[in-house]
Amino acid sequence: MSSDNGRSEDPAGGAPEQLALIRETVRKAKVPRAKPRTWRGAALAKELPVARVLVNKGVLHLDQYFDYAVPEELDTDAQPGVRVRVRFGAGGRNVRGGRREGGGLIDGFLVERLAESDYPGALAALAYVVSPEPVLGPELLTLSRAVADRYAGSLADVLQLAVPPRNGRAESKPSPEPLPPPPVPSAGTWERYAQGPAFLRALAEGGVPRAVWTALPGPHWPEEIARAMAATLASGRGALVVVPDGRTARRVDAALTKLLGEGRHALLTADSGPEKRYREWLAVRRGSVRAVVGTRAAMFAPVDGLGLVAVWDDGDSSHSDDNAPFPHVREVLELRAAHGRCAFLLGGTNCTVEAAQLVESGWALPLRADREQLRIAAPLVRTVGDGELARDGAARAARLPSLAWQTVRDGLRSGPVLVQVPRRGYAPRLACERCREPARCRHCAGPLQAPDQRDLDCAWCGRAETAWHCVACGSNRLRARIVGARRTAEELGRAFPAVPVRTSGRDHILDSVPDAPALVVSTPGAEPVAEGGYAAALLLDGWAMVGRPDLRAGEEALRRWTAAASLVRGQPEGGTVVIVAEPTLRPVQALVRWDPVGHARRELAERAELGFPPVSRMASVTGSPEALAAFLTAAELPPEAEVLGPVPVPGAEPGRPRRPWDAPPGESWERALLRVPPGSGAALAAALKAAQAARMSRGGGAQVRIRVDPPDIG
């Protein structure tokens, strides 16, 4: 329409008519609805016109590659490793012009380019290339496939964990130029270990040593990790260290920055935010930096020329991923060390049973200090048992024995004192004061708790309780069965009114406290670092940690205790630790002697006799009774496989997020444990994966969850 034809002599009166005419014209016009590109009739790439794509479908029966045609327009960008979008699920009937059409758009990774496809039918074309940035290299793809096979999972699920989500702003910025290798560092505090300097020399000379490192207590281990990484960088190779949480990562980050300066390493943690984390990850992928410090997801970091993989505190539950297929950092780094022929370092102030097995099998060598160095670095550990508590009037009244009170008084003269409490809150569990009957909710029979000083509610359903009375004796008076961190802080605050009291727990975790007299009440794993070390530490309610109905209860209790005691000054400086637990218990004795390696070796020997992990390989299968029975019947398990159970699975506690292996609300699930001897783990994983894939390909049926090497087996 020209401007003359569109002009009206009467603007005020003609405008509504014109608008109506336009609306009517648009209404009558049969404009076809826009469709996404199908590349119908488009020419294909002249060379390597077939793209092999891994589609982002985390289902086992689709755990394979699919071939797509490459349009000539996408030839330059469609390179191996890039993210693409493809059409999936249309079937083979909708074919036009030799190209398959239809289906929904789905993300994927282009794995390789081929000259021809082994698929006899028509191929769909790539929809488009999301970004020309290659993010999936051959080494990462090989590692991800090995992890998927080991844990009976799909490759797509592993890549969801290995490759972070794309951020366009971070991707558009160039990464800095790589720096030359640093000089070989001195041994520093590694001199305290008999084989420490030799381990660093092997790294600096390009060797691939494997070591299980039992670190001495004290503040030096972040610097020792940094020196191991620096020695590896000096050899022209890369280094990767995975730690349990962001607080620990920041300590190693600070030590590495102090030793090497800025720009030589990347910090990969969830605290960084998606854009910064992806920018750091791209710098690693592009080869700008060759050293990485990070939390769990960093175990897949694509470090160029990897020469060292290390994990700190492998017994921490944070190292086990809660997303399918539930890989563990220690196992993934073992795979990287074996496939990539690089050095391996497993370190911690404690020693897990899995670490002891690596030494026992000869796969790794021990890296420990002698007893003389240990006596200098470790604090004095004293115990208070049930007999002393029974004879101590102060202990019966306030839950703390006289020895603990005296230790606190002496410690506060020279610095802060740490108090570890196994529970947070005020009074997490309650009982009748008269007959000691546990206090339970009238609606769901859940345990009653007092999160703060006044309110009383149910830990399961969350309902408030205002008129509780004991069903056994009729009393309406309560006592605390397990006293929480807040109640402990209140009691200590009244006993030492002139001393500040700080708390650290899940809701508010302190990173550090100054070197000044103070009481620091913390739950396990949330202990802040004290500048100069704590003068003393109290480890309360040890029975609550050792008495858990779990195979790893003793090992986990010792790990928590050694982690807290390692923050205390050495015995020559007056550092003292008091643990309130039965002295005859094996974990308590191991703490007194500071012998986590001996405890782990004894645990390993007992598990070998009983056929428990890690000597055997085990998998858990969870689902409804009918679905579980059908799955076990259909699975072609190895002949040596032993089925334990099934047993009922408790549901998720109300008010807490449901874990993947918890029964859904209102459903009754069961769990069976499948156990095989050493050497048959791969066969077990393959059988479970095949059975699950066959079950999913048929469609329908109740859900069945598989977890290889579950961390908690009861």
N, C-alpha and C positions, 0 to 999 in steps of 0.2 A: 504494500500500500504506500503511495507517495504522500508527501506532506500536503499537497493540494487536496487530494481526495480525503485526507483525514481531517481537514479543517472544516469547521462548522461556522455558518453565519451567525448562529445564535448559540454562543458557548454555554450559556446557562441552561437553555432548554434542550440542546442536542447531546449533552454529555451522558445523561442516563440512557438515551436511545443507543448511543454508540457502545456503551458498556454492555448493554443487553445484547446487542448484535454480536459483540465479541464473545460473550459467554455462550450464546447459541451456536456460534461457529465452532468454538472449541468443543462443545458438547456433541456436535454431530460428527466431528472429525474422528475417525477410527485410527488413532495413533497407537501402534503396537507398544506394549509395555517393554521397557528396556530390559535386556537380559545380559548377564555377565558373559564375558568373551568365551566363545567356544573354539576360536581359531578355525572356523569352518572354511575350507578352501585355501588356508594359508600355506605357504611353502615351508617345508621343514629344513632344518639345518643340514648343510651339505656334508659336513663331517660329524660323525657320532650323533646321529639324529635321535637316539634313544637315551632317556634319562631313567636311571634306577633310583626309586624314591622310597624312603621309609616314611609311611604315613603315621600321623600322630594318633594312632588307635591303640590304646593300652590294653588290648584283649589278646589272649594267648593264641587263639586260632587265626589271628591276623598278624602274627609276629613273623613277618616276612617282607621282602622287598616287592614293589610293584613297578612295572615299566610304563613310562609315558613318552609320548612323542614331544620333541623339542621344536617349537616354531622357530623359523629363521630369525625373527625379531628378538627372541630371547637367547639366541646362541651365545652372545658375549657374556651375559650375566649368569646364565645357567651353568655354573661351574660346580664341581664337587665340593660339598660342605656348606652350601648356601641354604637359606630357608626359602621354601617355595609354598605355593598354594596349588592344590590339585583338586579335581573332581573325583568323588569316590562314592561307590554304592549304586551306580546306575544299572549295573548288569550288562550283558552283552547284546541286548536286543535293539537298543537305540543307537544305530550306527548310520551316519550320513557322510557321504563323501570319503569313505574310508577311515573316518575318525569316530570314535565312540563319544557320545554326548550325554549330558544329563548327570544327575548325582549332585550331592552337596559339596560345597567347598570345605576343604580341611587343610590344616597345616601339615607340613612335612619337611624332611631334609633330603636334599639331592645327594645321593651317596656316590654315584659314578656315572660317567657317560659311556655309551656303548655304540658300536656300529650297527648292531641288529639285536632284536629281542628274541628270546626263546619262547615267548608267548605266541601261539599261532593266530589268535584273533586280532581284531582291530584295537588300536591303542587310543586312549584319550590323550589330549594335549595338555601340557603344563598350563595352568591358568595364568600364573604370573610368578615372577621372582620377587619375594618380599624384600630382600636386600641382597646386594652383591657381596656382602661381607661373608667370607667363609668362616663359619663358627664350629664346624664338625670336621676335625682332621682325622686321618687314618688311625693314629694312635688312640685317640679318644674313642673312636668307633670300635676298635678292637677291644679296648678295656671295657666299654659298656656292654658289649656282647658277652664277654667273659663273666661280668657281674650278673647279667640277666640269666645266664645258664646256671651259675652257681646257686642263685637264690630262686630258681624256678619261676622267673618273672619274664616280662616282655621287654624288648629292647627300647620300645617307645617310652615305657615308664622310667627306665634308667636314664634316658636322655632328658626327661623332664627334670631330673635331679642334677644332671651333669651340665646342661647348658642353661644359663639364666635367661629370663625373658628379655626380649629385645627392647632397647630404649633408643629411639631414633636420634635424640639430641646427643647422647653419649657416642653413638656410632658415627655421627658426622664429624666429630672432632678427631684430629690426628693424635696418635700416641707419641710420646717423646722418643728421641733417639736413644738406643741402648748405650749404656756406659761400659767401658772396658772392665775386665775382671779386676777385682780388688787384690791387694797383696795378701799373702798367707798370714792369718792371724797367729798370735802367740797362744800358747796353751791356756794361760790364765788359770782359773780355778779347776780346769781339767787335770791339773797336776795332782789333785787330791785323789784321783783314781789311778790305780796301777796301770791300766791299759788306756787311760784317757788320752795322753799325748800321741800314742801310736794310732789310736782311732782317728784323730784329727789329721795326722800325717797321711794316713791311707786315703782320706777324703781329698786332701790337697793334691795328692799324686794321681788322682783319677781312679782309685780303687773302689770296690763295692763291698765294704764290710757290712755285716749284719750284727746288730747288738741289741740286747735287752738291758737297758740302763736303769739301775736302781739308784735314783738320785739321792744325795745327802740332803737332810732337812736344812732349811735356811733359804735365804733370798737369792742364791747364786744361779739357780737352774735356768732362768730366762737368758742370762748372759751366756751360759754354756750352750744352750740351743743356738743362740746367735753365732757363736764361734764355730759351731759345726756347720751352720749354713754358710758362713763366710769362707770356711775352708773349701767347701764344695764349689762356691762361686769362683774361688781362686784357680780352680782346675779348669775353668771354662764351661762348667756345667750348671744346671739349675737345681734348686732346692725347694722342697715343699714341706711345711710343718702344719699339722692339724691339731687344734686344741679344743677343749670342751665348750668354752663359752667366750663371749666378747671381752669379759674382764681379763681372762688369761691371755687372750690374743693381744690386747693392748699392752700387757707387760712384755711379751716377746717383741712386739712391734717397737716399743720404746728401747729395749735392749739392742735390737738390730739397728735402729736409727742411730743410737749412740756409738755403735761400733763402726758402721759403714757410712753413715750420713744419709741424706734424703735421696730418693730417686732410684734406689737399687732393689726395692721390694714392693710388693702389693699386699694390702690388707683386705681380705675378703671375709666380711662378716655381715650379718643381717642388719646390724646397727648403722651401717653406712648409708642405707637407703638404696632404692633400685637404680637410680641414675649413676651415682658414684660407684656402686659395686660393679655395675656393668662396664663402666669406663675402666675400672681397675682390671676387670676380667679381660677386656679387650687388649689392654696393654700387655697382659701375660700371653694372650693368644697371638698377638702380633710380634712377640719377641722383644718388646721394649724393656721388660723386666723379667728376670729369670729366677726370682725368689718370691715365694708366697707364704704368708702366714694367714691362717683363716680357721673358721669353724667347720662344722661337718660337711657342708656342700663343697668346700674347697678340696675335698679328697679327689675330685675329678678335674681340678685345675689343669689346663693344657700347657704345662711348663715346657719350654723348649729345651731339649737336651737334658732331660731330668737325670740328676746324679744322686739325689738323696731324697727319701721320703721318711718323715718322722711323725709320730703320734705321741702326744703327751696325755697321760692319765687315761689309758684305754679302758679302764673299768667304769668310767663315767657313763651313765645311761644316755647322755646327750650324743654320744658317738654312734648310737644305733638309730637309724632313720625310721620315723613313724609312717612313711609313705612307701607304697609298694615299689619294689619288692623287698623293702626293709633291709638294705645293706648296712654293714657295720664298717666303720672307718678302718679299723685294724685289718680286717680281711681284704678290703679294697686296696689298701696300701701294700699288703703282702702280694696281691696279684700284680700291682704295678712294679714292685721290686723284682718279682720273678720274670715277668714278661719283658720289662724294659731294662733288665740287668743294671739296676742301680742300687745304691746303698740303702739300708733300712735301719731305723733307730726307733725303738719302742721304749719310752721313758716314763718315769713317775716315781714319786716317793714310796709308792706301794708296788706290789707285784701281783698281777692277776694269775689265775690258773692257766689261762691261755698263753701268757708270757712264759710261765715256767715250762709249758709244753714245748714252746719254740726252742728253749735251751736244751731241754731233755732230749729232743729229737735231733739236735745238732744243726738245725736250720739257722740258728743265731747263737752268738756267744755272749756270756754274761759280761757286764760292764759295771763293776761295783768297787766301792772303797773298802779298805781294811777296817778292822775294829777300832784301831787307834784314831783314825780320822772320824769314824762314826761317834766315838765318845766325845770328841771335841764339838761336833756339829749338833748332836741330838740333845734334847733336854732330859732332865731327870723325870722318870715316870713313876708315880706312886699310885697304889690302888686302895680302894675302900670297898670291902665286901659286905655281904648281908650280915655277917656276925658282928662286925664293927658298928654297922648302922643300928642293929638291935640294942647294943650296949650304950649307944650314944644318945643321950636325951635330946641334945640339940638337933641331931639328925632326924629323930622321930617327929619333932615339932616343925622343922623347917625344910626337911628333905635334903639338907646339906650337912655333912658330918663336920665335926670340929676341925679335922685336918683340912677340909676345903676352905672353911672360914679363915683359918690361919694362913693358908696359902694365898688367899685373896688379899689379906691384910699386908703380908710381906711383899707381894707383887706390886701393890699399888704404891709402895714407897718409891719404886724406880721406873714405873711405866704402866701401860694399859694391861688389863687382864681380860682374856677371852673366856666366855662361857658358852659352851655348845649345848643346845637343847634339841632333842630329836623332833619336837613338834612346834609349830607356830601357834599364835593365838593366845588366849588367856587360860582356859581349861578345856582342851579339846575333847577329853573323855571324862565322864562323870559316873559315880556309883553311889549307892545308898550308904550313908554314914554309919548306920547301925549294923547292917548285915552284909555290906559290900556287894550287894546284887547290882549288876550293871543297870544304869538308868536308860530306859528305852522309850521310844515314841509310842503313844497310844494308837496312832493311826497306821504306821507301817513297821513298827518294831525296830526302827533304826536307832543308832546310838544318839543320845542327847549330848549336846555340847554347849559351851559358853564361850563364843568367840570374843566377847568383851566381858566386862566385869558384871553386868546386870542381866543381859538378855540370855534366854535359854531357848534353844531351838534344836531341831532334828538335823543331823548331818546327812540324811538321805533325802527326805522330802522337803526339808526347809521350813516346816510348820513350827510356829512359836508354841511353847509350852508354858502355861501360866499357873497350872495347879497340879504339878506332878506329885505323886506319892508312890512309894515302893509297893509293888504288887505282892512281895513276899512277906514283909513285916509291917507295912502300913506307915512307915516313917516318911516324913516329908523333908528331911534334911539330906543334903548331898555333900560328897567329898570328891576331890579330883583324883582320878586314877592316873592320868597322865597330865602333868602340868606343862603348859605351853611357854613359849619364849616371853610373851608379854607378862604373864604372871611371875615368871622368874625374874624379869627385869624389875617388876614392882617390889618383890621381896628384897632383892639386893639393894634397890634404891632406898628402902627403909633402913636397911642394916648399915649402909654407908651413905648417909645423907649429904655429906660434903663432896661426894665423887659423882661426876656426870655419868649417866647411863645411856648407852646407845644401843639400838636394836637393828639387826640386819636380817631380812628374811625375803620371802618370795615377793611380797608387795613393795618392799623398799630395800634394795641391796646396796650396801656401802662398798665403795671400791677400796678405800683406805681410811685409816685413822691416824692422827698425829701421835708422836712419841711423848705422851703426857698421861698422867694417871687418869684412868677411866675404866668403866666396866662396859664391855662389848658383849651383848647377848645375841647369839646368832644361831640359826638353824643350820644343819649340815649342808655344805656346799656354798653357803652365802657368807662365809667368814671374810671380812675385809683384811687387807694387809696392813700391818702396823709398821710405821717407819721405825727402823731399828729393832723390830721384833717385839712380840709380847713378852712381858715379864713372867707371866704364868698363864695357865689355861685349866679350866674345869670341863670335863666331859661327863655330862649328867645323863642319868637314866640309860646306862649302857644296855640294860636288859631289853629295852624297847627296840633296840637295833639288832641285837643278837637273836632275840626270840622270834623274829619274823618267820612264818612258815614258808621258807624259800631255800632252794639249794645254795644260793649265793649269800645267805644272810651273814654268815661269819666273815666271808671275804669282803662284803660291802661294808660291814661295820668297821673292820680294820682299815679299809681304805679311807673312810670318813675320819677316823681317829688320827691316822697318820697325816692326813692333809691338814687337819687343825693343829696337831702338835708340831708340824713342820714350820708353822708360823711363829713358834716360841723360840726365844733365844737359847743358845746352847748351854749345856750344864756348867761349863766354866764361867759363864756370865750370870749364873744364878737362875736360869730358866727351869721351871718346874711344871709338870702336868699331873693333875689328879684325875683319875678316871673312877667313876662310881659304877662299879660292876663287879660281878663275882670274879675274884682273882684266878680261880682255877680254870676259867674258860680259855680255850685255845687262842682266840683272837686277842684276849686281854694279855695273856702271857707273851704272845708275839709282839704286842706293843711295848710291854715292859722291857723285853730284850731288844727291841727294835729290829726284828727279824722277819720282815714281810716275805722274803724269799723262802725261808724255811717253812712258813705257814702255807705258802702257795704250793710248795713241793709236797707237803703232807696231804693237802687237799687233792692234789693231782693223783697221788698214789691211791687214795681212797676211792676216787672216782673211777680210776682204772679197774679196781676190783669190782665195783658195782656196775660198770659199763655206762657211766654218765658222761655227758660232754665235759670237756672238749675231746676226751679220748674217743668217744663215739660221735657220730653225726646224728643229729636229731631234727625232726620237723614236726610242727604242730598243724593239724587240720581241724578247723572249727566251723561249725554250722548247725543247722537244725538236726535233730536225731535222724530223720528220714533222709535228708540230703547227705549227711555224713556217712550213713550206712551205705547208700547207693554209690557214693564216691569211692569208699574203700573197697567195695566189691568190684567196681570197674577198673580200678587202678592196677596195673601190672607191676607190682612192687618187686624189688630184687628178692631172690629166694632167702637171703639172710636177714631180711627186714623183720623187725619185731614190732607188733602193734600193742601199745599200752593204752588201756582205756576202752571206750570213751568214758569221760566223767563230765558232770555238769559244769558249765561256765557261769560265773557270777556276772550279772549285768552291770552296766556302768552306774556309778554312784550318781544320784541326782545332784544337779548343780555343778557337775564336772564334765568337761568335754569327753565325748565318747571316743575311745581308742579304736583302731581298726579291728582289733581282736575281741572287743567287748560285744556281748549280746545286745541286740537292739532292745529298746524299751518295750516291755510286754511280751518278749519272746524268750523261749527256753532253748538255749544252745548247749551243745556238747563239744568236747575237745578230745581228740585222739593224738597220742604222741607216737611217731614212727621213728624207730631207732635202728641204725645199721652200724656195723663195725667199721674201723678205719679203712679207707680205700674204696668204700662203696657210697660215699656221699654224692658223687657226681651221678651215679646210677639212680639213686633215690630222687635227686632233684629232677632228672630227666623224666622219670616215671610220673612224678607228681605233675610236672608241666604238661606232659602228654595227656594225662587223664583230665586235667582241668581244661585243656584246649578242646578235647573231644566233647566234653560236657557243655562248654560254651558254644561250640559250633552247632549243637543240636537245638540250642535256645531253650529258654524257660527254665524252670526249676529254681529251688531256693538257693541262696547264696552260700558258697563254701570258700573259706579263706585259708590260705596256705602261708606258713611262715617257716622258712628254713633257719635253723640255729636260733630259736627264740631265746631272748635274754632271760625271761622268767618262765620256769617250768614247774614251780611249786616245790 
